[in-house]
Structures are given as C-alpha cells and as structure tokens.
Amino acid sequence: MELTYREMLAADYDESHALWLKTEGMVLSEADARKEIEAYLARNPGCSFVCEDSAGQVAGTILGGHDGRRGFIYHVAVSPDQRGKGIGGQLVKLSLDKLREAGIQKCHLFVLENNEIGNRFWARSGWMKRSGIAIFSADT
Ligand SMILES: CC(C)(COP(=O)(O)OP(=O)(O)OC[C@H]1O[C@@H](n2cnc3c(N)ncnc32)[C@H](O)[C@@H]1OP(=O)(O)O)[C@@H](O)C(=O)NCCC(=O)NCCS
C-alpha cells in the first residue's frame, strides 16, 4: 500500500486526534485540544508530519517543534495495522531533518516508563535514555 508523508495541517486535527485517542501509551491533556494544536502547528511550521495511506487516511503522526534552543517531539503514533513498516522511523527522520535545518542540534522527548513499545522503539532508533533527571511541571 502506497504511503505519503506530508506536513501536518490544522485540517488533520480530527483524524490525528482520533489516532492519538486509540494509541496506547499516549497521554492527552487540554494541550491537545484543537485550538492548542492549531497554535502549536502555527508556531512550529513544517516540523510536524502525517503519513497517509493510499486511501488518504492518517496512518501516523508526529508533532515536532523547538524553543530556539532544543527540539521537542511529541505524539509519535502509528495506527496498529500499519506498524513495523518504517512509518514511525520516517516520521521521526522528517521532523529531525527540519529541526536540524532550523539550527537545532539536540531534541528531547517524553515517554512513559511503562510504555514498553515506545521505550523499545526509541532505544532501537538510536535515542539515548537519560537517567538522573526528573521532570518538574507547574501551571502558569
Ligand atoms: C512506537 C511506534 C510509533 C513505532 O512505529 P512503527 O512505524 O511500527 O516503527 P518503525 O517500523 O518505523 O520501526 C522503527 C525501528 O523501531 C523498531 N521497533 C518499532 N516498534 C518496536 C517494538 N515494539 N519493539 C522493538 N523494536 C521496535 C523497528 O524494528 C525499527 O528498527 P530497525 O529500523 O532497526 O528495523 C508505534 O509502535 C506506536 O505508535 N506505538 C504506540 C505509541 C508510542 O509508543 N509512541 C512512542 C512513544 S511517545
């Protein structure tokens, strides 16, 4: 089946959100509402991608962006029936290429400790698991 990779657009929200909802290991919050994702895409143009199958259905997503210093990747998800075909890896490559073009030299991501599939994927893809770092969060 032919796969197409392209920049994620605001119009992809409904299908992407539906995929995230059914993706194990993915935590959604108010930051994933339509308005917030549209703002994210507008702030980080060209760094987020979807993979479409030949029927035009979203088979995979990645949100990529940076703060001018480091890159961050979120919501790497591939539809269960499309996994193991290189889609996740290609989405990560596309996003990292764009971040590199923007002068960003390192990218971070969050993955739940108990997300075995996700942890194996990142380790297999050459990402370094950091230890000795805690994440602190606060409402603004
Ligand atoms: C993780 C996920 C995105 C992988 O997508 P995918 O399209 O199946 O991955 P790919 O086919 O591109 O695989 C890329 C590499 O990771 C490896 N890999 C993928 N899934 C793996 C798994 N479950 N266990 C071990 N290795 C895995 C592949 O073997 C491949 O390695 P290779 O290039 O050396 O052969 C997909 O399983 C998914 O959506 N999981 C749920 C959401 C999630 O955990 N996201 C990531 C955490 S934020």
Backbone and ligand atoms as CSV (ligand in chain L), in Angstrom:
chain,resi,resn,atom,element,x,y,z
A,1,MET,N,N,0.845,-1.192,0.000
A,1,MET,CA,C,0.000,0.000,0.000
A,1,MET,C,C,0.890,1.256,0.000
A,2,GLU,N,N,0.552,2.206,-0.881
A,2,GLU,CA,C,1.388,3.392,-1.013
A,2,GLU,C,C,1.211,4.328,0.179
A,3,LEU,N,N,2.324,4.836,0.672
A,3,LEU,CA,C,2.290,5.739,1.815
A,3,LEU,C,C,2.828,7.098,1.393
A,4,THR,N,N,2.216,8.150,1.887
A,4,THR,CA,C,2.647,9.514,1.568
A,4,THR,C,C,2.937,10.251,2.866
A,5,TYR,N,N,4.035,10.975,2.886
A,5,TYR,CA,C,4.395,11.765,4.061
A,5,TYR,C,C,4.253,13.240,3.697
A,6,ARG,N,N,3.607,13.992,4.570
A,6,ARG,CA,C,3.471,15.431,4.308
A,6,ARG,C,C,3.340,16.173,5.629
A,7,GLU,N,N,3.518,17.502,5.522
A,7,GLU,CA,C,3.396,18.343,6.713
A,7,GLU,C,C,2.000,18.195,7.326
A,8,MET,N,N,1.940,18.162,8.638
A,8,MET,CA,C,0.628,18.136,9.295
A,8,MET,C,C,-0.002,19.524,9.223
A,9,LEU,N,N,-1.268,19.546,8.843
A,9,LEU,CA,C,-2.010,20.800,8.731
A,9,LEU,C,C,-3.115,20.829,9.788
A,10,ALA,N,N,-3.626,22.016,10.047
A,10,ALA,CA,C,-4.713,22.136,11.023
A,10,ALA,C,C,-5.886,21.220,10.642
A,11,ALA,N,N,-6.099,21.048,9.338
A,11,ALA,CA,C,-7.216,20.216,8.868
A,11,ALA,C,C,-7.043,18.747,9.224
A,12,ASP,N,N,-5.853,18.346,9.645
A,12,ASP,CA,C,-5.606,16.950,10.027
A,12,ASP,C,C,-5.985,16.682,11.474
A,13,TYR,N,N,-6.466,17.708,12.170
A,13,TYR,CA,C,-6.678,17.553,13.613
A,13,TYR,C,C,-7.614,16.385,13.954
A,14,ASP,N,N,-8.766,16.339,13.327
A,14,ASP,CA,C,-9.759,15.324,13.734
A,14,ASP,C,C,-9.208,13.907,13.603
A,15,GLU,N,N,-8.619,13.614,12.456
A,15,GLU,CA,C,-8.092,12.247,12.242
A,15,GLU,C,C,-6.900,11.960,13.146
A,16,SER,N,N,-6.056,12.969,13.321
A,16,SER,CA,C,-4.874,12.765,14.186
A,16,SER,C,C,-5.318,12.548,15.618
A,17,HIS,N,N,-6.243,13.361,16.080
A,17,HIS,CA,C,-6.717,13.238,17.459
A,17,HIS,C,C,-7.379,11.879,17.677
A,18,ALA,N,N,-8.115,11.412,16.683
A,18,ALA,CA,C,-8.757,10.091,16.799
A,18,ALA,C,C,-7.691,9.000,16.932
A,19,LEU,N,N,-6.600,9.135,16.179
A,19,LEU,CA,C,-5.500,8.157,16.292
A,19,LEU,C,C,-4.866,8.239,17.678
A,20,TRP,N,N,-4.623,9.450,18.170
A,20,TRP,CA,C,-3.998,9.584,19.499
A,20,TRP,C,C,-4.887,8.957,20.573
A,21,LEU,N,N,-6.194,9.162,20.433
A,21,LEU,CA,C,-7.112,8.627,21.452
A,21,LEU,C,C,-7.021,7.110,21.560
A,22,LYS,N,N,-6.759,6.452,20.437
A,22,LYS,CA,C,-6.742,4.986,20.471
A,22,LYS,C,C,-5.318,4.428,20.598
A,23,THR,N,N,-4.325,5.332,20.793
A,23,THR,CA,C,-2.933,4.884,20.881
A,23,THR,C,C,-2.538,4.650,22.331
A,24,GLU,N,N,-2.140,3.414,22.603
A,24,GLU,CA,C,-1.698,3.071,23.953
A,24,GLU,C,C,-0.409,3.811,24.290
A,25,GLY,N,N,-0.244,4.154,25.535
A,25,GLY,CA,C,0.999,4.809,25.952
A,25,GLY,C,C,1.028,6.297,25.681
A,26,MET,N,N,-0.065,6.838,25.134
A,26,MET,CA,C,-0.098,8.266,24.828
A,26,MET,C,C,-0.992,8.983,25.824
A,27,VAL,N,N,-0.470,10.022,26.431
A,27,VAL,CA,C,-1.236,10.779,27.417
A,27,VAL,C,C,-1.709,12.069,26.762
A,28,LEU,N,N,-3.006,12.294,26.754
A,28,LEU,CA,C,-3.561,13.527,26.171
A,28,LEU,C,C,-3.994,14.461,27.291
A,29,SER,N,N,-3.958,15.756,27.009
A,29,SER,CA,C,-4.354,16.744,28.007
A,29,SER,C,C,-5.072,17.883,27.309
A,30,GLU,N,N,-5.356,18.945,28.067
A,30,GLU,CA,C,-6.023,20.106,27.470
A,30,GLU,C,C,-5.113,20.739,26.395
A,31,ALA,N,N,-3.821,20.456,26.439
A,31,ALA,CA,C,-2.896,20.985,25.428
A,31,ALA,C,C,-3.111,20.322,24.066
A,32,ASP,N,N,-3.974,19.302,24.019
A,32,ASP,CA,C,-4.238,18.598,22.765
A,32,ASP,C,C,-5.590,18.943,22.163
A,33,ALA,N,N,-6.230,19.990,22.715
A,33,ALA,CA,C,-7.486,20.455,22.112
A,33,ALA,C,C,-7.180,21.116,20.754
A,34,ARG,N,N,-8.200,21.219,19.929
A,34,ARG,CA,C,-8.000,21.720,18.558
A,34,ARG,C,C,-7.250,23.054,18.529
A,35,LYS,N,N,-7.720,24.005,19.350
A,35,LYS,CA,C,-7.129,25.349,19.324
A,35,LYS,C,C,-5.631,25.290,19.687
A,36,GLU,N,N,-5.299,24.477,20.665
A,36,GLU,CA,C,-3.911,24.393,21.112
A,36,GLU,C,C,-3.023,23.732,20.051
A,37,ILE,N,N,-3.547,22.699,19.419
A,37,ILE,CA,C,-2.742,22.038,18.371
A,37,ILE,C,C,-2.589,22.964,17.162
A,38,GLU,N,N,-3.637,23.704,16.819
A,38,GLU,CA,C,-3.514,24.662,15.713
A,38,GLU,C,C,-2.434,25.697,16.038
A,39,ALA,N,N,-2.432,26.176,17.281
A,39,ALA,CA,C,-1.424,27.170,17.687
A,39,ALA,C,C,-0.026,26.558,17.640
A,40,TYR,N,N,0.079,25.287,18.055
A,40,TYR,CA,C,1.383,24.600,18.030
A,40,TYR,C,C,1.895,24.501,16.584
A,41,LEU,N,N,1.019,24.101,15.666
A,41,LEU,CA,C,1.438,23.950,14.270
A,41,LEU,C,C,1.840,25.302,13.681
A,42,ALA,N,N,1.116,26.358,14.037
A,42,ALA,CA,C,1.430,27.689,13.510
A,42,ALA,C,C,2.761,28.193,14.074
A,43,ARG,N,N,3.075,27.811,15.308
A,43,ARG,CA,C,4.313,28.271,15.939
A,43,ARG,C,C,5.533,27.489,15.450
A,44,ASN,N,N,5.316,26.299,14.972
A,44,ASN,CA,C,6.419,25.416,14.541
A,44,ASN,C,C,6.171,24.924,13.119
A,45,PRO,N,N,6.071,25.872,12.166
A,45,PRO,CA,C,5.677,25.437,10.812
A,45,PRO,C,C,6.665,24.453,10.205
A,46,GLY,N,N,6.115,23.422,9.563
A,46,GLY,CA,C,6.941,22.494,8.792
A,46,GLY,C,C,7.631,21.405,9.588
A,47,CYS,N,N,7.443,21.365,10.918
A,47,CYS,CA,C,8.166,20.385,11.739
A,47,CYS,C,C,7.303,19.190,12.154
A,48,SER,N,N,6.004,19.252,11.890
A,48,SER,CA,C,5.099,18.158,12.259
A,48,SER,C,C,4.590,17.499,10.981
A,49,PHE,N,N,4.413,16.182,11.036
A,49,PHE,CA,C,4.086,15.444,9.813
A,49,PHE,C,C,2.997,14.409,10.049
A,50,VAL,N,N,2.326,14.063,8.954
A,50,VAL,CA,C,1.455,12.890,8.968
A,50,VAL,C,C,1.905,11.954,7.857
A,51,CYS,N,N,1.612,10.673,8.049
A,51,CYS,CA,C,1.748,9.687,6.979
A,51,CYS,C,C,0.334,9.291,6.589
A,52,GLU,N,N,0.055,9.364,5.297
A,52,GLU,CA,C,-1.267,8.984,4.789
A,52,GLU,C,C,-1.170,7.675,4.031
A,53,ASP,N,N,-2.166,6.806,4.194
A,53,ASP,CA,C,-2.193,5.592,3.371
A,53,ASP,C,C,-2.825,5.930,2.021
A,54,SER,N,N,-2.914,4.934,1.157
A,54,SER,CA,C,-3.373,5.212,-0.212
A,54,SER,C,C,-4.836,5.634,-0.245
A,55,ALA,N,N,-5.565,5.379,0.842
A,55,ALA,CA,C,-6.959,5.820,0.899
A,55,ALA,C,C,-7.072,7.225,1.498
A,56,GLY,N,N,-5.919,7.836,1.789
A,56,GLY,CA,C,-5.929,9.184,2.341
A,56,GLY,C,C,-6.175,9.225,3.844
A,57,GLN,N,N,-6.124,8.069,4.487
A,57,GLN,CA,C,-6.318,8.005,5.945
A,57,GLN,C,C,-4.998,8.277,6.650
A,58,VAL,N,N,-5.072,8.998,7.764
A,58,VAL,CA,C,-3.862,9.243,8.547
A,58,VAL,C,C,-3.415,7.935,9.211
A,59,ALA,N,N,-2.210,7.484,8.837
A,59,ALA,CA,C,-1.664,6.230,9.385
A,59,ALA,C,C,-0.645,6.502,10.480
A,60,GLY,N,N,-0.133,7.737,10.547
A,60,GLY,CA,C,0.863,8.047,11.562
A,60,GLY,C,C,1.032,9.543,11.717
A,61,THR,N,N,1.486,9.949,12.899
A,61,THR,CA,C,1.664,11.386,13.179
A,61,THR,C,C,2.959,11.616,13.955
A,62,ILE,N,N,3.437,12.843,13.853
A,62,ILE,CA,C,4.486,13.325,14.772
A,62,ILE,C,C,4.295,14.829,14.929
A,63,LEU,N,N,4.408,15.298,16.156
A,63,LEU,CA,C,4.463,16.733,16.417
A,63,LEU,C,C,5.916,17.061,16.727
A,64,GLY,N,N,6.476,18.007,15.996
A,64,GLY,CA,C,7.844,18.440,16.246
A,64,GLY,C,C,7.896,19.946,16.395
A,65,GLY,N,N,8.791,20.408,17.228
A,65,GLY,CA,C,8.938,21.850,17.395
A,65,GLY,C,C,10.182,22.159,18.189
A,66,HIS,N,N,10.459,23.448,18.379
A,66,HIS,CA,C,11.616,23.835,19.203
A,66,HIS,C,C,11.350,25.168,19.866
A,67,ASP,N,N,12.180,25.444,20.866
A,67,ASP,CA,C,12.029,26.704,21.602
A,67,ASP,C,C,13.159,27.663,21.267
A,68,GLY,N,N,13.887,27.367,20.163
A,68,GLY,CA,C,15.014,28.196,19.771
A,68,GLY,C,C,16.331,27.632,20.296
A,69,ARG,N,N,16.221,26.690,21.225
A,69,ARG,CA,C,17.425,26.110,21.844
A,69,ARG,C,C,17.474,24.602,21.655
A,70,ARG,N,N,16.403,23.909,22.062
A,70,ARG,CA,C,16.309,22.466,21.903
A,70,ARG,C,C,15.006,22.110,21.177
A,71,GLY,N,N,15.047,20.968,20.509
A,71,GLY,CA,C,13.850,20.471,19.854
A,71,GLY,C,C,13.078,19.544,20.782
A,72,PHE,N,N,11.800,19.434,20.522
A,72,PHE,CA,C,10.947,18.518,21.281
A,72,PHE,C,C,10.022,17.797,20.307
A,73,ILE,N,N,9.846,16.511,20.572
A,73,ILE,CA,C,8.977,15.692,19.730
A,73,ILE,C,C,7.859,15.130,20.598
A,74,TYR,N,N,6.660,15.168,20.076
A,74,TYR,CA,C,5.511,14.621,20.791
A,74,TYR,C,C,4.666,13.787,19.822
A,75,HIS,N,N,3.840,12.943,20.396
A,75,HIS,CA,C,2.757,12.265,19.670
A,75,HIS,C,C,3.214,11.502,18.429
A,76,VAL,N,N,4.278,10.735,18.596
A,76,VAL,CA,C,4.654,9.796,17.532
A,76,VAL,C,C,3.725,8.597,17.677
A,77,ALA,N,N,2.838,8.455,16.734
A,77,ALA,CA,C,1.835,7.382,16.800
A,77,ALA,C,C,1.635,6.800,15.413
A,78,VAL,N,N,1.589,5.490,15.344
A,78,VAL,CA,C,1.304,4.793,14.081
A,78,VAL,C,C,0.130,3.861,14.333
A,79,SER,N,N,-0.823,3.910,13.431
A,79,SER,CA,C,-2.004,3.062,13.549
A,79,SER,C,C,-1.569,1.597,13.701
A,80,PRO,N,N,-2.175,0.858,14.624
A,80,PRO,CA,C,-1.714,-0.515,14.883
A,80,PRO,C,C,-1.588,-1.380,13.635
A,81,ASP,N,N,-2.479,-1.215,12.667
A,81,ASP,CA,C,-2.427,-2.056,11.462
A,81,ASP,C,C,-1.321,-1.636,10.498
A,82,GLN,N,N,-0.629,-0.537,10.794
A,82,GLN,CA,C,0.417,-0.053,9.880
A,82,GLN,C,C,1.808,-0.097,10.520
A,83,ARG,N,N,1.905,-0.688,11.676
A,83,ARG,CA,C,3.191,-0.689,12.383
A,83,ARG,C,C,4.182,-1.669,11.759
A,84,GLY,N,N,5.463,-1.420,12.037
A,84,GLY,CA,C,6.507,-2.324,11.538
A,84,GLY,C,C,6.848,-2.126,10.076
A,85,LYS,N,N,6.406,-1.002,9.485
A,85,LYS,CA,C,6.696,-0.726,8.070
A,85,LYS,C,C,7.640,0.451,7.912
A,86,GLY,N,N,8.187,0.927,9.015
A,86,GLY,CA,C,9.119,2.052,8.932
A,86,GLY,C,C,8.464,3.423,9.034
A,87,ILE,N,N,7.152,3.455,9.270
A,87,ILE,CA,C,6.453,4.750,9.281
A,87,ILE,C,C,6.936,5.616,10.454
A,88,GLY,N,N,6.982,5.025,11.644
A,88,GLY,CA,C,7.416,5.797,12.806
A,88,GLY,C,C,8.820,6.351,12.600
A,89,GLY,N,N,9.703,5.513,12.131
A,89,GLY,CA,C,11.084,5.945,11.902
A,89,GLY,C,C,11.168,7.071,10.882
A,90,GLN,N,N,10.387,6.969,9.819
A,90,GLN,CA,C,10.420,8.002,8.774
A,90,GLN,C,C,9.852,9.325,9.294
A,91,LEU,N,N,8.801,9.247,10.094
A,91,LEU,CA,C,8.229,10.481,10.665
A,91,LEU,C,C,9.258,11.179,11.560
A,92,VAL,N,N,9.965,10.391,12.362
A,92,VAL,CA,C,10.991,10.980,13.234
A,92,VAL,C,C,12.094,11.612,12.389
A,93,LYS,N,N,12.501,10.937,11.328
A,93,LYS,CA,C,13.561,11.477,10.465
A,93,LYS,C,C,13.141,12.810,9.851
A,94,LEU,N,N,11.906,12.857,9.350
A,94,LEU,CA,C,11.432,14.095,8.714
A,94,LEU,C,C,11.458,15.255,9.700
A,95,SER,N,N,11.001,14.985,10.912
A,95,SER,CA,C,10.933,16.044,11.909
A,95,SER,C,C,12.343,16.488,12.334
A,96,LEU,N,N,13.222,15.513,12.561
A,96,LEU,CA,C,14.600,15.858,12.949
A,96,LEU,C,C,15.316,16.628,11.838
A,97,ASP,N,N,15.078,16.257,10.588
A,97,ASP,CA,C,15.694,16.986,9.463
A,97,ASP,C,C,15.300,18.453,9.515
A,98,LYS,N,N,14.009,18.712,9.777
A,98,LYS,CA,C,13.517,20.102,9.831
A,98,LYS,C,C,14.113,20.852,11.011
A,99,LEU,N,N,14.220,20.171,12.142
A,99,LEU,CA,C,14.794,20.824,13.322
A,99,LEU,C,C,16.269,21.161,13.062
A,100,ARG,N,N,16.962,20.238,12.425
A,100,ARG,CA,C,18.376,20.481,12.104
A,100,ARG,C,C,18.503,21.679,11.174
A,101,GLU,N,N,17.619,21.725,10.157
A,101,GLU,CA,C,17.623,22.868,9.229
A,101,GLU,C,C,17.440,24.182,9.972
A,102,ALA,N,N,16.683,24.129,11.071
A,102,ALA,CA,C,16.405,25.335,11.858
A,102,ALA,C,C,17.546,25.640,12.836
A,103,GLY,N,N,18.616,24.838,12.773
A,103,GLY,CA,C,19.779,25.108,13.615
A,103,GLY,C,C,19.733,24.451,14.984
A,104,ILE,N,N,18.766,23.565,15.174
A,104,ILE,CA,C,18.617,22.893,16.470
A,104,ILE,C,C,19.487,21.636,16.474
A,105,GLN,N,N,20.322,21.504,17.484
A,105,GLN,CA,C,21.295,20.412,17.468
A,105,GLN,C,C,20.905,19.224,18.336
A,106,LYS,N,N,19.933,19.391,19.219
A,106,LYS,CA,C,19.519,18.258,20.058
A,106,LYS,C,C,18.014,18.319,20.271
A,107,CYS,N,N,17.429,17.146,20.383
A,107,CYS,CA,C,15.980,17.053,20.542
A,107,CYS,C,C,15.663,16.128,21.719
A,108,HIS,N,N,14.670,16.474,22.487
A,108,HIS,CA,C,14.245,15.662,23.622
A,108,HIS,C,C,12.818,15.168,23.405
A,109,LEU,N,N,12.445,14.149,24.139
A,109,LEU,CA,C,11.051,13.685,24.119
A,109,LEU,C,C,10.732,13.024,25.451
A,110,PHE,N,N,9.461,12.900,25.717
A,110,PHE,CA,C,8.986,12.235,26.934
A,110,PHE,C,C,8.345,10.912,26.553
A,111,VAL,N,N,8.664,9.891,27.300
A,111,VAL,CA,C,7.972,8.604,27.100
A,111,VAL,C,C,7.697,8.004,28.476
A,112,LEU,N,N,6.509,7.483,28.655
A,112,LEU,CA,C,6.163,6.896,29.946
A,112,LEU,C,C,7.083,5.703,30.236
A,113,GLU,N,N,7.492,5.596,31.497
A,113,GLU,CA,C,8.374,4.483,31.896
A,113,GLU,C,C,7.779,3.131,31.519
A,114,ASN,N,N,6.443,3.016,31.670
A,114,ASN,CA,C,5.814,1.711,31.442
A,114,ASN,C,C,5.349,1.492,29.997
A,115,ASN,N,N,5.725,2.405,29.101
A,115,ASN,CA,C,5.383,2.224,27.684
A,115,ASN,C,C,6.489,1.385,27.035
A,116,GLU,N,N,6.300,0.067,27.080
A,116,GLU,CA,C,7.369,-0.823,26.612
A,116,GLU,C,C,7.628,-0.666,25.119
A,117,ILE,N,N,6.549,-0.565,24.347
A,117,ILE,CA,C,6.715,-0.429,22.892
A,117,ILE,C,C,7.491,0.847,22.585
A,118,GLY,N,N,7.051,1.937,23.225
A,118,GLY,CA,C,7.698,3.228,22.980
A,118,GLY,C,C,9.158,3.218,23.404
A,119,ASN,N,N,9.453,2.676,24.577
A,119,ASN,CA,C,10.839,2.637,25.048
A,119,ASN,C,C,11.716,1.805,24.116
A,120,ARG,N,N,11.172,0.676,23.634
A,120,ARG,CA,C,11.958,-0.166,22.721
A,120,ARG,C,C,12.203,0.552,21.394
A,121,PHE,N,N,11.146,1.240,20.918
A,121,PHE,CA,C,11.258,1.964,19.646
A,121,PHE,C,C,12.367,3.014,19.718
A,122,TRP,N,N,12.362,3.842,20.795
A,122,TRP,CA,C,13.363,4.914,20.870
A,122,TRP,C,C,14.753,4.341,21.043
A,123,ALA,N,N,14.883,3.291,21.853
A,123,ALA,CA,C,16.204,2.691,22.053
A,123,ALA,C,C,16.718,2.105,20.735
A,124,ARG,N,N,15.834,1.435,20.034
A,124,ARG,CA,C,16.201,0.813,18.757
A,124,ARG,C,C,16.534,1.868,17.695
A,125,SER,N,N,15.911,3.039,17.837
A,125,SER,CA,C,16.119,4.104,16.857
A,125,SER,C,C,17.350,4.944,17.179
A,126,GLY,N,N,18.103,4.546,18.219
A,126,GLY,CA,C,19.362,5.222,18.494
A,126,GLY,C,C,19.276,6.377,19.472
A,127,TRP,N,N,18.123,6.552,20.123
A,127,TRP,CA,C,17.984,7.642,21.093
A,127,TRP,C,C,18.574,7.189,22.422
A,128,MET,N,N,19.164,8.149,23.138
A,128,MET,CA,C,19.815,7.830,24.414
A,128,MET,C,C,18.841,8.092,25.563
A,129,LYS,N,N,18.606,7.048,26.367
A,129,LYS,CA,C,17.744,7.223,27.535
A,129,LYS,C,C,18.546,7.933,28.621
A,130,ARG,N,N,17.999,9.017,29.148
A,130,ARG,CA,C,18.693,9.787,30.172
A,130,ARG,C,C,18.304,9.287,31.548
A,131,SER,N,N,19.249,9.311,32.445
A,131,SER,CA,C,18.917,8.968,33.825
A,131,SER,C,C,19.369,10.134,34.711
A,132,GLY,N,N,18.837,10.151,35.910
A,132,GLY,CA,C,19.245,11.196,36.839
A,132,GLY,C,C,18.587,12.532,36.586
A,133,ILE,N,N,17.526,12.526,35.785
A,133,ILE,CA,C,16.807,13.777,35.514
A,133,ILE,C,C,15.352,13.584,35.911
A,134,ALA,N,N,14.806,14.526,36.644
A,134,ALA,CA,C,13.380,14.481,36.981
A,134,ALA,C,C,12.666,15.588,36.216
A,135,ILE,N,N,11.412,15.347,35.879
A,135,ILE,CA,C,10.619,16.383,35.210
A,135,ILE,C,C,9.778,17.090,36.268
A,136,PHE,N,N,9.872,18.399,36.321
A,136,PHE,CA,C,9.025,19.200,37.190
A,136,PHE,C,C,8.062,19.977,36.308
A,137,SER,N,N,6.822,20.066,36.702
A,137,SER,CA,C,5.825,20.813,35.928
A,137,SER,C,C,5.035,21.725,36.858
A,138,ALA,N,N,4.561,22.833,36.320
A,138,ALA,CA,C,3.719,23.739,37.101
A,138,ALA,C,C,2.741,24.421,36.168
A,139,ASP,N,N,1.580,24.761,36.678
A,139,ASP,CA,C,0.646,25.558,35.886
A,139,ASP,C,C,1.159,26.993,35.849
A,140,THR,N,N,0.918,27.683,34.748
A,140,THR,CA,C,1.381,29.079,34.635
A,140,THR,C,C,0.266,30.026,35.058
L,1,LIG,C1,C,6.395,3.245,18.553
L,1,LIG,C2,C,5.685,3.310,17.193
L,1,LIG,C3,C,5.487,4.777,16.806
L,1,LIG,C4,C,6.612,2.625,16.168
L,1,LIG,O1,O,6.062,2.840,14.874
L,1,LIG,P1,P,6.448,1.859,13.666
L,1,LIG,O2,O,6.011,2.522,12.418
L,1,LIG,O3,O,5.932,0.499,13.939
L,1,LIG,O4,O,8.043,1.842,13.803
L,1,LIG,P2,P,9.067,1.515,12.608
L,1,LIG,O5,O,8.517,0.446,11.740
L,1,LIG,O6,O,9.466,2.788,11.937
L,1,LIG,O7,O,10.308,0.970,13.429
L,1,LIG,C5,C,11.498,1.728,13.608
L,1,LIG,C6,C,12.500,0.906,14.381
L,1,LIG,O8,O,11.985,0.652,15.685
L,1,LIG,C7,C,11.865,-0.749,15.885
L,1,LIG,N1,N,10.628,-1.001,16.595
L,1,LIG,C8,C,9.404,-0.498,16.332
L,1,LIG,N2,N,8.496,-0.990,17.212
L,1,LIG,C9,C,9.203,-1.818,18.033
L,1,LIG,C10,C,8.854,-2.644,19.128
L,1,LIG,N3,N,7.592,-2.716,19.573
L,1,LIG,N4,N,9.830,-3.358,19.730
L,1,LIG,C11,C,11.117,-3.302,19.287
L,1,LIG,N5,N,11.512,-2.540,18.249
L,1,LIG,C12,C,10.564,-1.815,17.630
L,1,LIG,C13,C,11.815,-1.354,14.498
L,1,LIG,O9,O,12.299,-2.684,14.496
L,1,LIG,C14,C,12.710,-0.442,13.731
L,1,LIG,O10,O,14.061,-0.792,13.941
L,1,LIG,P3,P,15.005,-1.101,12.676
L,1,LIG,O11,O,14.981,0.164,11.850
L,1,LIG,O12,O,16.319,-1.362,13.296
L,1,LIG,O13,O,14.393,-2.240,11.988
L,1,LIG,C15,C,4.333,2.561,17.205
L,1,LIG,O14,O,4.526,1.267,17.702
L,1,LIG,C16,C,3.294,3.251,18.069
L,1,LIG,O15,O,2.530,4.100,17.605
L,1,LIG,N6,N,3.260,2.881,19.368
L,1,LIG,C17,C,2.322,3.495,20.319
L,1,LIG,C18,C,2.674,4.946,20.615
L,1,LIG,C19,C,4.070,5.089,21.173
L,1,LIG,O16,O,4.512,4.306,21.998
L,1,LIG,N7,N,4.771,6.133,20.692
L,1,LIG,C20,C,6.167,6.385,21.068
L,1,LIG,C21,C,6.327,6.876,22.442
L,1,LIG,S1,S,5.978,8.578,22.581
